[in-house]
Amino acid sequence: MLTDENSMWGADIYIDVSKEVPGVKMTTISGTFLTKVFEGPYQNASKWAQEMNDYVKSKGKTMNKLYFSYTTCPKCAKVYGKNYVVLFAQIG
């Protein structure tokens, strides 16, 4: 599952499926991506986004789109003591 954090109060959620799902908007995500893993509270998302942008630039690339993959829910993160989030930068 990937999310596109497109505003402070909303996000588009992309879920991998193996066939068409009736009644929903279907899309395909493709391209070349750089990824980076972050750890910490969800409130650091904007900091991570900036760090990811800097990382992409350090590789001589341009970021076209940024997706987040949350590996745990907030409750699970408390249980495990870690909260890993993977950022996927679609690059051009």
HTML snippet that shows the backbone in 3Dmol.js (N, CA, C, O; Angstrom):
<script src="https://3Dmol.org/build/3Dmol-min.js"></script>
<div id="view" style="width:600px;height:400px;position:relative"></div>
<script>
const pdb = `
ATOM      1  N   MET A   1       0.844  -1.166   0.000  1.00  0.00           N
ATOM      2  CA  MET A   1       0.000   0.000   0.000  1.00  0.00           C
ATOM      3  C   MET A   1       0.893   1.234   0.000  1.00  0.00           C
ATOM      4  O   MET A   1       1.850   1.317   0.769  1.00  0.00           O
ATOM      5  N   LEU A   2       0.578   2.181  -0.858  1.00  0.00           N
ATOM      6  CA  LEU A   2       1.272   3.455  -0.907  1.00  0.00           C
ATOM      7  C   LEU A   2       0.265   4.571  -0.690  1.00  0.00           C
ATOM      8  O   LEU A   2      -0.907   4.441  -1.044  1.00  0.00           O
ATOM      9  N   THR A   3       0.729   5.667  -0.106  1.00  0.00           N
ATOM     10  CA  THR A   3      -0.127   6.842   0.017  1.00  0.00           C
ATOM     11  C   THR A   3       0.562   8.031  -0.624  1.00  0.00           C
ATOM     12  O   THR A   3       1.787   8.147  -0.623  1.00  0.00           O
ATOM     13  N   ASP A   4      -0.251   8.894  -1.161  1.00  0.00           N
ATOM     14  CA  ASP A   4       0.208  10.143  -1.739  1.00  0.00           C
ATOM     15  C   ASP A   4      -0.304  11.226  -0.798  1.00  0.00           C
ATOM     16  O   ASP A   4      -1.472  11.608  -0.865  1.00  0.00           O
ATOM     17  N   GLU A   5       0.552  11.712   0.064  1.00  0.00           N
ATOM     18  CA  GLU A   5       0.155  12.719   1.060  1.00  0.00           C
ATOM     19  C   GLU A   5      -0.017  14.048   0.342  1.00  0.00           C
ATOM     20  O   GLU A   5       0.878  14.892   0.357  1.00  0.00           O
ATOM     21  N   ASN A   6      -1.190  14.229  -0.295  1.00  0.00           N
ATOM     22  CA  ASN A   6      -1.385  15.373  -1.169  1.00  0.00           C
ATOM     23  C   ASN A   6      -1.867  16.641  -0.476  1.00  0.00           C
ATOM     24  O   ASN A   6      -1.974  17.687  -1.117  1.00  0.00           O
ATOM     25  N   SER A   7      -2.163  16.570   0.829  1.00  0.00           N
ATOM     26  CA  SER A   7      -2.517  17.774   1.584  1.00  0.00           C
ATOM     27  C   SER A   7      -2.359  17.474   3.072  1.00  0.00           C
ATOM     28  O   SER A   7      -2.123  16.333   3.467  1.00  0.00           O
ATOM     29  N   MET A   8      -2.493  18.513   3.884  1.00  0.00           N
ATOM     30  CA  MET A   8      -2.389  18.326   5.345  1.00  0.00           C
ATOM     31  C   MET A   8      -3.504  17.419   5.872  1.00  0.00           C
ATOM     32  O   MET A   8      -3.345  16.768   6.905  1.00  0.00           O
ATOM     33  N   TRP A   9      -4.628  17.382   5.157  1.00  0.00           N
ATOM     34  CA  TRP A   9      -5.791  16.680   5.682  1.00  0.00           C
ATOM     35  C   TRP A   9      -6.265  15.536   4.796  1.00  0.00           C
ATOM     36  O   TRP A   9      -7.336  14.979   5.034  1.00  0.00           O
ATOM     37  N   GLY A  10      -5.492  15.179   3.785  1.00  0.00           N
ATOM     38  CA  GLY A  10      -5.957  14.114   2.913  1.00  0.00           C
ATOM     39  C   GLY A  10      -4.835  13.405   2.187  1.00  0.00           C
ATOM     40  O   GLY A  10      -3.717  13.908   2.072  1.00  0.00           O
ATOM     41  N   ALA A  11      -5.164  12.241   1.709  1.00  0.00           N
ATOM     42  CA  ALA A  11      -4.195  11.447   0.958  1.00  0.00           C
ATOM     43  C   ALA A  11      -4.945  10.494   0.038  1.00  0.00           C
ATOM     44  O   ALA A  11      -6.059  10.063   0.337  1.00  0.00           O
ATOM     45  N   ASP A  12      -4.315  10.176  -1.083  1.00  0.00           N
ATOM     46  CA  ASP A  12      -4.821   9.117  -1.945  1.00  0.00           C
ATOM     47  C   ASP A  12      -4.100   7.849  -1.519  1.00  0.00           C
ATOM     48  O   ASP A  12      -2.896   7.864  -1.264  1.00  0.00           O
ATOM     49  N   ILE A  13      -4.835   6.765  -1.446  1.00  0.00           N
ATOM     50  CA  ILE A  13      -4.265   5.480  -1.040  1.00  0.00           C
ATOM     51  C   ILE A  13      -4.270   4.540  -2.236  1.00  0.00           C
ATOM     52  O   ILE A  13      -5.289   4.373  -2.906  1.00  0.00           O
ATOM     53  N   TYR A  14      -3.125   3.934  -2.490  1.00  0.00           N
ATOM     54  CA  TYR A  14      -2.968   2.996  -3.606  1.00  0.00           C
ATOM     55  C   TYR A  14      -2.707   1.613  -3.018  1.00  0.00           C
ATOM     56  O   TYR A  14      -1.744   1.413  -2.278  1.00  0.00           O
ATOM     57  N   ILE A  15      -3.568   0.673  -3.353  1.00  0.00           N
ATOM     58  CA  ILE A  15      -3.473  -0.692  -2.835  1.00  0.00           C
ATOM     59  C   ILE A  15      -3.238  -1.635  -4.001  1.00  0.00           C
ATOM     60  O   ILE A  15      -3.956  -1.593  -5.000  1.00  0.00           O
ATOM     61  N   ASP A  16      -2.234  -2.482  -3.870  1.00  0.00           N
ATOM     62  CA  ASP A  16      -1.905  -3.449  -4.918  1.00  0.00           C
ATOM     63  C   ASP A  16      -2.995  -4.514  -4.989  1.00  0.00           C
ATOM     64  O   ASP A  16      -3.310  -5.152  -3.984  1.00  0.00           O
ATOM     65  N   VAL A  17      -3.569  -4.706  -6.178  1.00  0.00           N
ATOM     66  CA  VAL A  17      -4.590  -5.730  -6.385  1.00  0.00           C
ATOM     67  C   VAL A  17      -4.211  -6.568  -7.599  1.00  0.00           C
ATOM     68  O   VAL A  17      -3.445  -6.135  -8.459  1.00  0.00           O
ATOM     69  N   SER A  18      -4.756  -7.758  -7.649  1.00  0.00           N
ATOM     70  CA  SER A  18      -4.412  -8.666  -8.748  1.00  0.00           C
ATOM     71  C   SER A  18      -5.428  -8.648  -9.892  1.00  0.00           C
ATOM     72  O   SER A  18      -5.192  -9.242 -10.944  1.00  0.00           O
ATOM     73  N   LYS A  19      -6.572  -7.959  -9.681  1.00  0.00           N
ATOM     74  CA  LYS A  19      -7.574  -7.871 -10.745  1.00  0.00           C
ATOM     75  C   LYS A  19      -8.387  -6.593 -10.560  1.00  0.00           C
ATOM     76  O   LYS A  19      -8.278  -5.924  -9.532  1.00  0.00           O
ATOM     77  N   GLU A  20      -9.189  -6.265 -11.544  1.00  0.00           N
ATOM     78  CA  GLU A  20     -10.041  -5.081 -11.483  1.00  0.00           C
ATOM     79  C   GLU A  20     -10.999  -5.176 -10.297  1.00  0.00           C
ATOM     80  O   GLU A  20     -11.517  -6.250  -9.991  1.00  0.00           O
ATOM     81  N   VAL A  21     -11.229  -4.045  -9.636  1.00  0.00           N
ATOM     82  CA  VAL A  21     -12.171  -3.984  -8.522  1.00  0.00           C
ATOM     83  C   VAL A  21     -13.340  -3.121  -8.968  1.00  0.00           C
ATOM     84  O   VAL A  21     -13.164  -1.931  -9.232  1.00  0.00           O
ATOM     85  N   PRO A  22     -14.534  -3.702  -9.056  1.00  0.00           N
ATOM     86  CA  PRO A  22     -15.700  -2.949  -9.524  1.00  0.00           C
ATOM     87  C   PRO A  22     -16.016  -1.762  -8.607  1.00  0.00           C
ATOM     88  O   PRO A  22     -15.936  -1.870  -7.383  1.00  0.00           O
ATOM     89  N   GLY A  23     -16.372  -0.643  -9.210  1.00  0.00           N
ATOM     90  CA  GLY A  23     -16.832   0.513  -8.452  1.00  0.00           C
ATOM     91  C   GLY A  23     -15.743   1.414  -7.890  1.00  0.00           C
ATOM     92  O   GLY A  23     -16.043   2.350  -7.148  1.00  0.00           O
ATOM     93  N   VAL A  24     -14.490   1.153  -8.227  1.00  0.00           N
ATOM     94  CA  VAL A  24     -13.413   2.025  -7.732  1.00  0.00           C
ATOM     95  C   VAL A  24     -12.575   2.517  -8.912  1.00  0.00           C
ATOM     96  O   VAL A  24     -12.541   1.896  -9.974  1.00  0.00           O
ATOM     97  N   LYS A  25     -11.909   3.636  -8.701  1.00  0.00           N
ATOM     98  CA  LYS A  25     -11.013   4.174  -9.732  1.00  0.00           C
ATOM     99  C   LYS A  25      -9.724   3.364  -9.707  1.00  0.00           C
ATOM    100  O   LYS A  25      -9.054   3.286  -8.678  1.00  0.00           O
ATOM    101  N   MET A  26      -9.383   2.766 -10.830  1.00  0.00           N
ATOM    102  CA  MET A  26      -8.167   1.956 -10.933  1.00  0.00           C
ATOM    103  C   MET A  26      -7.072   2.790 -11.589  1.00  0.00           C
ATOM    104  O   MET A  26      -7.348   3.598 -12.476  1.00  0.00           O
ATOM    105  N   THR A  27      -5.838   2.594 -11.154  1.00  0.00           N
ATOM    106  CA  THR A  27      -4.697   3.292 -11.737  1.00  0.00           C
ATOM    107  C   THR A  27      -3.471   2.393 -11.689  1.00  0.00           C
ATOM    108  O   THR A  27      -3.425   1.425 -10.930  1.00  0.00           O
ATOM    109  N   THR A  28      -2.497   2.719 -12.493  1.00  0.00           N
ATOM    110  CA  THR A  28      -1.233   1.987 -12.510  1.00  0.00           C
ATOM    111  C   THR A  28      -0.118   2.971 -12.203  1.00  0.00           C
ATOM    112  O   THR A  28      -0.075   4.067 -12.761  1.00  0.00           O
ATOM    113  N   ILE A  29       0.773   2.577 -11.324  1.00  0.00           N
ATOM    114  CA  ILE A  29       1.936   3.399 -10.996  1.00  0.00           C
ATOM    115  C   ILE A  29       3.150   2.718 -11.602  1.00  0.00           C
ATOM    116  O   ILE A  29       3.405   1.540 -11.354  1.00  0.00           O
ATOM    117  N   SER A  30       3.891   3.468 -12.395  1.00  0.00           N
ATOM    118  CA  SER A  30       5.105   2.909 -12.978  1.00  0.00           C
ATOM    119  C   SER A  30       6.163   3.990 -13.041  1.00  0.00           C
ATOM    120  O   SER A  30       5.868   5.173 -12.872  1.00  0.00           O
ATOM    121  N   GLY A  31       7.380   3.587 -13.281  1.00  0.00           N
ATOM    122  CA  GLY A  31       8.467   4.546 -13.403  1.00  0.00           C
ATOM    123  C   GLY A  31       9.717   4.037 -12.725  1.00  0.00           C
ATOM    124  O   GLY A  31       9.846   2.853 -12.416  1.00  0.00           O
ATOM    125  N   THR A  32      10.634   4.957 -12.502  1.00  0.00           N
ATOM    126  CA  THR A  32      11.877   4.666 -11.794  1.00  0.00           C
ATOM    127  C   THR A  32      11.795   5.349 -10.439  1.00  0.00           C
ATOM    128  O   THR A  32      11.379   6.504 -10.340  1.00  0.00           O
ATOM    129  N   PHE A  33      12.192   4.631  -9.396  1.00  0.00           N
ATOM    130  CA  PHE A  33      12.043   5.142  -8.035  1.00  0.00           C
ATOM    131  C   PHE A  33      13.341   5.040  -7.252  1.00  0.00           C
ATOM    132  O   PHE A  33      14.136   4.122  -7.453  1.00  0.00           O
ATOM    133  N   LEU A  34      13.541   6.000  -6.357  1.00  0.00           N
ATOM    134  CA  LEU A  34      14.545   5.908  -5.300  1.00  0.00           C
ATOM    135  C   LEU A  34      13.768   5.738  -4.010  1.00  0.00           C
ATOM    136  O   LEU A  34      12.728   6.369  -3.822  1.00  0.00           O
ATOM    137  N   THR A  35      14.264   4.891  -3.118  1.00  0.00           N
ATOM    138  CA  THR A  35      13.572   4.678  -1.846  1.00  0.00           C
ATOM    139  C   THR A  35      14.518   4.959  -0.691  1.00  0.00           C
ATOM    140  O   THR A  35      15.740   4.891  -0.825  1.00  0.00           O
ATOM    141  N   LYS A  36      13.919   5.276   0.439  1.00  0.00           N
ATOM    142  CA  LYS A  36      14.693   5.523   1.653  1.00  0.00           C
ATOM    143  C   LYS A  36      13.782   5.192   2.834  1.00  0.00           C
ATOM    144  O   LYS A  36      12.591   5.503   2.817  1.00  0.00           O
ATOM    145  N   VAL A  37      14.353   4.561   3.858  1.00  0.00           N
ATOM    146  CA  VAL A  37      13.589   4.169   5.050  1.00  0.00           C
ATOM    147  C   VAL A  37      13.830   5.194   6.154  1.00  0.00           C
ATOM    148  O   VAL A  37      14.960   5.611   6.407  1.00  0.00           O
ATOM    149  N   PHE A  38      12.739   5.586   6.800  1.00  0.00           N
ATOM    150  CA  PHE A  38      12.794   6.518   7.921  1.00  0.00           C
ATOM    151  C   PHE A  38      12.185   5.845   9.146  1.00  0.00           C
ATOM    152  O   PHE A  38      11.385   4.918   9.019  1.00  0.00           O
ATOM    153  N   GLU A  39      12.564   6.311  10.320  1.00  0.00           N
ATOM    154  CA  GLU A  39      12.022   5.764  11.562  1.00  0.00           C
ATOM    155  C   GLU A  39      11.682   6.926  12.482  1.00  0.00           C
ATOM    156  O   GLU A  39      12.475   7.853  12.649  1.00  0.00           O
ATOM    157  N   GLY A  40      10.503   6.867  13.073  1.00  0.00           N
ATOM    158  CA  GLY A  40      10.084   7.904  14.004  1.00  0.00           C
ATOM    159  C   GLY A  40       8.587   8.111  13.931  1.00  0.00           C
ATOM    160  O   GLY A  40       7.883   7.385  13.229  1.00  0.00           O
ATOM    161  N   PRO A  41       8.098   9.116  14.666  1.00  0.00           N
ATOM    162  CA  PRO A  41       6.652   9.372  14.691  1.00  0.00           C
ATOM    163  C   PRO A  41       6.154   9.937  13.365  1.00  0.00           C
ATOM    164  O   PRO A  41       6.898  10.581  12.625  1.00  0.00           O
ATOM    165  N   TYR A  42       4.883   9.680  13.084  1.00  0.00           N
ATOM    166  CA  TYR A  42       4.267  10.129  11.835  1.00  0.00           C
ATOM    167  C   TYR A  42       4.346  11.646  11.659  1.00  0.00           C
ATOM    168  O   TYR A  42       4.339  12.139  10.532  1.00  0.00           O
ATOM    169  N   GLN A  43       4.421  12.378  12.754  1.00  0.00           N
ATOM    170  CA  GLN A  43       4.480  13.841  12.664  1.00  0.00           C
ATOM    171  C   GLN A  43       5.745  14.324  11.953  1.00  0.00           C
ATOM    172  O   GLN A  43       5.838  15.502  11.607  1.00  0.00           O
ATOM    173  N   ASN A  44       6.714  13.441  11.729  1.00  0.00           N
ATOM    174  CA  ASN A  44       7.944  13.797  11.025  1.00  0.00           C
ATOM    175  C   ASN A  44       7.815  13.695   9.509  1.00  0.00           C
ATOM    176  O   ASN A  44       8.803  13.867   8.796  1.00  0.00           O
ATOM    177  N   ALA A  45       6.625  13.420   9.011  1.00  0.00           N
ATOM    178  CA  ALA A  45       6.433  13.177   7.571  1.00  0.00           C
ATOM    179  C   ALA A  45       6.958  14.319   6.708  1.00  0.00           C
ATOM    180  O   ALA A  45       7.609  14.068   5.694  1.00  0.00           O
ATOM    181  N   SER A  46       6.690  15.565   7.085  1.00  0.00           N
ATOM    182  CA  SER A  46       7.155  16.682   6.253  1.00  0.00           C
ATOM    183  C   SER A  46       8.680  16.787   6.299  1.00  0.00           C
ATOM    184  O   SER A  46       9.304  17.140   5.298  1.00  0.00           O
ATOM    185  N   LYS A  47       9.276  16.489   7.432  1.00  0.00           N
ATOM    186  CA  LYS A  47      10.740  16.477   7.551  1.00  0.00           C
ATOM    187  C   LYS A  47      11.322  15.386   6.656  1.00  0.00           C
ATOM    188  O   LYS A  47      12.318  15.611   5.968  1.00  0.00           O
ATOM    189  N   TRP A  48      10.705  14.210   6.664  1.00  0.00           N
ATOM    190  CA  TRP A  48      11.168  13.096   5.828  1.00  0.00           C
ATOM    191  C   TRP A  48      11.042  13.455   4.352  1.00  0.00           C
ATOM    192  O   TRP A  48      11.926  13.137   3.556  1.00  0.00           O
ATOM    193  N   ALA A  49       9.948  14.114   3.987  1.00  0.00           N
ATOM    194  CA  ALA A  49       9.734  14.501   2.588  1.00  0.00           C
ATOM    195  C   ALA A  49      10.850  15.441   2.134  1.00  0.00           C
ATOM    196  O   ALA A  49      11.367  15.300   1.026  1.00  0.00           O
ATOM    197  N   GLN A  50      11.221  16.394   2.978  1.00  0.00           N
ATOM    198  CA  GLN A  50      12.302  17.319   2.629  1.00  0.00           C
ATOM    199  C   GLN A  50      13.629  16.576   2.531  1.00  0.00           C
ATOM    200  O   GLN A  50      14.415  16.822   1.616  1.00  0.00           O
ATOM    201  N   GLU A  51      13.879  15.672   3.469  1.00  0.00           N
ATOM    202  CA  GLU A  51      15.119  14.884   3.433  1.00  0.00           C
ATOM    203  C   GLU A  51      15.172  14.016   2.180  1.00  0.00           C
ATOM    204  O   GLU A  51      16.235  13.838   1.586  1.00  0.00           O
ATOM    205  N   MET A  52      14.015  13.475   1.780  1.00  0.00           N
ATOM    206  CA  MET A  52      13.958  12.650   0.571  1.00  0.00           C
ATOM    207  C   MET A  52      14.235  13.504  -0.659  1.00  0.00           C
ATOM    208  O   MET A  52      14.947  13.076  -1.567  1.00  0.00           O
ATOM    209  N   ASN A  53      13.677  14.703  -0.692  1.00  0.00           N
ATOM    210  CA  ASN A  53      13.918  15.604  -1.806  1.00  0.00           C
ATOM    211  C   ASN A  53      15.415  15.929  -1.911  1.00  0.00           C
ATOM    212  O   ASN A  53      15.977  15.935  -3.007  1.00  0.00           O
ATOM    213  N   ASP A  54      16.047  16.195  -0.782  1.00  0.00           N
ATOM    214  CA  ASP A  54      17.492  16.468  -0.767  1.00  0.00           C
ATOM    215  C   ASP A  54      18.284  15.247  -1.243  1.00  0.00           C
ATOM    216  O   ASP A  54      19.267  15.382  -1.973  1.00  0.00           O
ATOM    217  N   TYR A  55      17.849  14.059  -0.826  1.00  0.00           N
ATOM    218  CA  TYR A  55      18.512  12.817  -1.229  1.00  0.00           C
ATOM    219  C   TYR A  55      18.436  12.624  -2.744  1.00  0.00           C
ATOM    220  O   TYR A  55      19.425  12.268  -3.385  1.00  0.00           O
ATOM    221  N   VAL A  56      17.256  12.862  -3.303  1.00  0.00           N
ATOM    222  CA  VAL A  56      17.063  12.725  -4.755  1.00  0.00           C
ATOM    223  C   VAL A  56      17.978  13.712  -5.495  1.00  0.00           C
ATOM    224  O   VAL A  56      18.629  13.349  -6.475  1.00  0.00           O
ATOM    225  N   LYS A  57      18.019  14.946  -5.022  1.00  0.00           N
ATOM    226  CA  LYS A  57      18.882  15.956  -5.647  1.00  0.00           C
ATOM    227  C   LYS A  57      20.352  15.566  -5.557  1.00  0.00           C
ATOM    228  O   LYS A  57      21.120  15.818  -6.485  1.00  0.00           O
ATOM    229  N   SER A  58      20.752  14.944  -4.427  1.00  0.00           N
ATOM    230  CA  SER A  58      22.154  14.533  -4.262  1.00  0.00           C
ATOM    231  C   SER A  58      22.548  13.454  -5.261  1.00  0.00           C
ATOM    232  O   SER A  58      23.731  13.268  -5.544  1.00  0.00           O
ATOM    233  N   LYS A  59      21.564  12.748  -5.791  1.00  0.00           N
ATOM    234  CA  LYS A  59      21.798  11.723  -6.808  1.00  0.00           C
ATOM    235  C   LYS A  59      21.716  12.297  -8.221  1.00  0.00           C
ATOM    236  O   LYS A  59      21.813  11.564  -9.205  1.00  0.00           O
ATOM    237  N   GLY A  60      21.533  13.624  -8.310  1.00  0.00           N
ATOM    238  CA  GLY A  60      21.448  14.270  -9.623  1.00  0.00           C
ATOM    239  C   GLY A  60      20.137  14.033 -10.330  1.00  0.00           C
ATOM    240  O   GLY A  60      20.076  14.119 -11.557  1.00  0.00           O
ATOM    241  N   LYS A  61      19.090  13.739  -9.594  1.00  0.00           N
ATOM    242  CA  LYS A  61      17.778  13.431 -10.173  1.00  0.00           C
ATOM    243  C   LYS A  61      16.751  14.477  -9.756  1.00  0.00           C
ATOM    244  O   LYS A  61      17.005  15.307  -8.883  1.00  0.00           O
ATOM    245  N   THR A  62      15.597  14.419 -10.392  1.00  0.00           N
ATOM    246  CA  THR A  62      14.472  15.283 -10.058  1.00  0.00           C
ATOM    247  C   THR A  62      13.314  14.417  -9.584  1.00  0.00           C
ATOM    248  O   THR A  62      13.005  13.400 -10.204  1.00  0.00           O
ATOM    249  N   MET A  63      12.676  14.812  -8.493  1.00  0.00           N
ATOM    250  CA  MET A  63      11.542  14.044  -7.976  1.00  0.00           C
ATOM    251  C   MET A  63      10.258  14.522  -8.655  1.00  0.00           C
ATOM    252  O   MET A  63       9.930  15.708  -8.631  1.00  0.00           O
ATOM    253  N   ASN A  64       9.538  13.571  -9.264  1.00  0.00           N
ATOM    254  CA  ASN A  64       8.263  13.872  -9.911  1.00  0.00           C
ATOM    255  C   ASN A  64       7.089  13.697  -8.958  1.00  0.00           C
ATOM    256  O   ASN A  64       6.114  14.445  -9.027  1.00  0.00           O
ATOM    257  N   LYS A  65       7.180  12.716  -8.074  1.00  0.00           N
ATOM    258  CA  LYS A  65       6.073  12.370  -7.178  1.00  0.00           C
ATOM    259  C   LYS A  65       6.662  11.662  -5.962  1.00  0.00           C
ATOM    260  O   LYS A  65       7.708  11.020  -6.063  1.00  0.00           O
ATOM    261  N   LEU A  66       6.002  11.775  -4.826  1.00  0.00           N
ATOM    262  CA  LEU A  66       6.470  11.129  -3.608  1.00  0.00           C
ATOM    263  C   LEU A  66       5.345  10.310  -2.993  1.00  0.00           C
ATOM    264  O   LEU A  66       4.233  10.803  -2.803  1.00  0.00           O
ATOM    265  N   TYR A  67       5.646   9.067  -2.688  1.00  0.00           N
ATOM    266  CA  TYR A  67       4.693   8.161  -2.052  1.00  0.00           C
ATOM    267  C   TYR A  67       5.263   7.683  -0.723  1.00  0.00           C
ATOM    268  O   TYR A  67       6.477   7.552  -0.567  1.00  0.00           O
ATOM    269  N   PHE A  68       4.377   7.426   0.228  1.00  0.00           N
ATOM    270  CA  PHE A  68       4.751   6.905   1.540  1.00  0.00           C
ATOM    271  C   PHE A  68       4.209   5.491   1.689  1.00  0.00           C
ATOM    272  O   PHE A  68       3.096   5.198   1.253  1.00  0.00           O
ATOM    273  N   SER A  69       4.990   4.624   2.302  1.00  0.00           N
ATOM    274  CA  SER A  69       4.525   3.279   2.652  1.00  0.00           C
ATOM    275  C   SER A  69       4.718   3.118   4.150  1.00  0.00           C
ATOM    276  O   SER A  69       5.845   3.080   4.643  1.00  0.00           O
ATOM    277  N   TYR A  70       3.601   3.023   4.872  1.00  0.00           N
ATOM    278  CA  TYR A  70       3.634   2.886   6.323  1.00  0.00           C
ATOM    279  C   TYR A  70       3.658   1.404   6.667  1.00  0.00           C
ATOM    280  O   TYR A  70       2.746   0.664   6.299  1.00  0.00           O
ATOM    281  N   THR A  71       4.695   0.969   7.370  1.00  0.00           N
ATOM    282  CA  THR A  71       4.852  -0.460   7.647  1.00  0.00           C
ATOM    283  C   THR A  71       4.057  -0.917   8.859  1.00  0.00           C
ATOM    284  O   THR A  71       3.817  -2.113   9.028  1.00  0.00           O
ATOM    285  N   THR A  72       3.650   0.017   9.702  1.00  0.00           N
ATOM    286  CA  THR A  72       2.851  -0.334  10.886  1.00  0.00           C
ATOM    287  C   THR A  72       1.803   0.747  11.132  1.00  0.00           C
ATOM    288  O   THR A  72       1.947   1.884  10.685  1.00  0.00           O
ATOM    289  N   CYS A  73       0.757   0.375  11.842  1.00  0.00           N
ATOM    290  CA  CYS A  73      -0.224   1.358  12.280  1.00  0.00           C
ATOM    291  C   CYS A  73       0.304   1.999  13.572  1.00  0.00           C
ATOM    292  O   CYS A  73       1.230   1.464  14.181  1.00  0.00           O
ATOM    293  N   PRO A  74      -0.260   3.123  13.996  1.00  0.00           N
ATOM    294  CA  PRO A  74       0.244   3.764  15.216  1.00  0.00           C
ATOM    295  C   PRO A  74       0.245   2.854  16.446  1.00  0.00           C
ATOM    296  O   PRO A  74       1.183   2.898  17.243  1.00  0.00           O
ATOM    297  N   LYS A  75      -0.793   2.033  16.610  1.00  0.00           N
ATOM    298  CA  LYS A  75      -0.852   1.110  17.752  1.00  0.00           C
ATOM    299  C   LYS A  75       0.271   0.076  17.686  1.00  0.00           C
ATOM    300  O   LYS A  75       0.925  -0.204  18.691  1.00  0.00           O
ATOM    301  N   CYS A  76       0.491  -0.486  16.502  1.00  0.00           N
ATOM    302  CA  CYS A  76       1.546  -1.499  16.323  1.00  0.00           C
ATOM    303  C   CYS A  76       2.924  -0.900  16.556  1.00  0.00           C
ATOM    304  O   CYS A  76       3.803  -1.553  17.119  1.00  0.00           O
ATOM    305  N   ALA A  77       3.115   0.347  16.121  1.00  0.00           N
ATOM    306  CA  ALA A  77       4.403   1.009  16.322  1.00  0.00           C
ATOM    307  C   ALA A  77       4.717   1.106  17.811  1.00  0.00           C
ATOM    308  O   ALA A  77       5.868   0.943  18.216  1.00  0.00           O
ATOM    309  N   LYS A  78       3.698   1.370  18.626  1.00  0.00           N
ATOM    310  CA  LYS A  78       3.905   1.421  20.084  1.00  0.00           C
ATOM    311  C   LYS A  78       4.298   0.061  20.623  1.00  0.00           C
ATOM    312  O   LYS A  78       5.176  -0.042  21.479  1.00  0.00           O
ATOM    313  N   VAL A  79       3.650  -0.991  20.124  1.00  0.00           N
ATOM    314  CA  VAL A  79       3.945  -2.351  20.582  1.00  0.00           C
ATOM    315  C   VAL A  79       5.367  -2.755  20.205  1.00  0.00           C
ATOM    316  O   VAL A  79       6.105  -3.297  21.028  1.00  0.00           O
ATOM    317  N   TYR A  80       5.747  -2.487  18.954  1.00  0.00           N
ATOM    318  CA  TYR A  80       7.069  -2.880  18.461  1.00  0.00           C
ATOM    319  C   TYR A  80       8.175  -1.922  18.894  1.00  0.00           C
ATOM    320  O   TYR A  80       9.349  -2.291  18.882  1.00  0.00           O
ATOM    321  N   GLY A  81       7.815  -0.703  19.272  1.00  0.00           N
ATOM    322  CA  GLY A  81       8.804   0.274  19.691  1.00  0.00           C
ATOM    323  C   GLY A  81       9.515   0.961  18.546  1.00  0.00           C
ATOM    324  O   GLY A  81      10.424   1.758  18.780  1.00  0.00           O
ATOM    325  N   LYS A  82       9.130   0.678  17.329  1.00  0.00           N
ATOM    326  CA  LYS A  82       9.716   1.299  16.139  1.00  0.00           C
ATOM    327  C   LYS A  82       8.607   1.606  15.144  1.00  0.00           C
ATOM    328  O   LYS A  82       7.588   0.917  15.097  1.00  0.00           O
ATOM    329  N   ASN A  83       8.820   2.642  14.354  1.00  0.00           N
ATOM    330  CA  ASN A  83       7.845   3.010  13.333  1.00  0.00           C
ATOM    331  C   ASN A  83       8.596   3.297  12.039  1.00  0.00           C
ATOM    332  O   ASN A  83       9.067   4.413  11.821  1.00  0.00           O
ATOM    333  N   TYR A  84       8.704   2.302  11.196  1.00  0.00           N
ATOM    334  CA  TYR A  84       9.413   2.462   9.930  1.00  0.00           C
ATOM    335  C   TYR A  84       8.455   2.925   8.837  1.00  0.00           C
ATOM    336  O   TYR A  84       7.346   2.409   8.705  1.00  0.00           O
ATOM    337  N   VAL A  85       8.903   3.905   8.058  1.00  0.00           N
ATOM    338  CA  VAL A  85       8.139   4.417   6.930  1.00  0.00           C
ATOM    339  C   VAL A  85       9.092   4.456   5.741  1.00  0.00           C
ATOM    340  O   VAL A  85      10.207   4.967   5.845  1.00  0.00           O
ATOM    341  N   VAL A  86       8.643   3.909   4.610  1.00  0.00           N
ATOM    342  CA  VAL A  86       9.462   3.896   3.405  1.00  0.00           C
ATOM    343  C   VAL A  86       8.921   4.952   2.447  1.00  0.00           C
ATOM    344  O   VAL A  86       7.733   4.964   2.125  1.00  0.00           O
ATOM    345  N   LEU A  87       9.810   5.841   1.996  1.00  0.00           N
ATOM    346  CA  LEU A  87       9.420   6.842   1.013  1.00  0.00           C
ATOM    347  C   LEU A  87       9.896   6.410  -0.362  1.00  0.00           C
ATOM    348  O   LEU A  87      11.044   6.001  -0.535  1.00  0.00           O
ATOM    349  N   PHE A  88       9.000   6.505  -1.339  1.00  0.00           N
ATOM    350  CA  PHE A  88       9.281   6.160  -2.726  1.00  0.00           C
ATOM    351  C   PHE A  88       9.231   7.449  -3.539  1.00  0.00           C
ATOM    352  O   PHE A  88       8.172   8.061  -3.678  1.00  0.00           O
ATOM    353  N   ALA A  89      10.365   7.855  -4.067  1.00  0.00           N
ATOM    354  CA  ALA A  89      10.429   9.045  -4.911  1.00  0.00           C
ATOM    355  C   ALA A  89      10.450   8.613  -6.361  1.00  0.00           C
ATOM    356  O   ALA A  89      11.396   7.966  -6.811  1.00  0.00           O
ATOM    357  N   GLN A  90       9.409   8.970  -7.092  1.00  0.00           N
ATOM    358  CA  GLN A  90       9.404   8.706  -8.534  1.00  0.00           C
ATOM    359  C   GLN A  90      10.287   9.769  -9.166  1.00  0.00           C
ATOM    360  O   GLN A  90      10.047  10.965  -8.999  1.00  0.00           O
ATOM    361  N   ILE A  91      11.305   9.331  -9.888  1.00  0.00           N
ATOM    362  CA  ILE A  91      12.300  10.262 -10.397  1.00  0.00           C
ATOM    363  C   ILE A  91      12.267  10.369 -11.909  1.00  0.00           C
ATOM    364  O   ILE A  91      11.787   9.475 -12.606  1.00  0.00           O
ATOM    365  N   GLY A  92      12.784  11.471 -12.394  1.00  0.00           N
ATOM    366  CA  GLY A  92      12.846  11.675 -13.824  1.00  0.00           C
ATOM    367  C   GLY A  92      14.216  12.133 -14.236  1.00  0.00           C
ATOM    368  O   GLY A  92      14.462  12.359 -15.420  1.00  0.00           O
TER     369      GLY A  92
END
`;
const viewer = $3Dmol.createViewer("view");
viewer.addModel(pdb, "pdb");
viewer.setStyle({}, {cartoon: {color: "spectrum"}});
viewer.zoomTo();
viewer.render();
</script>
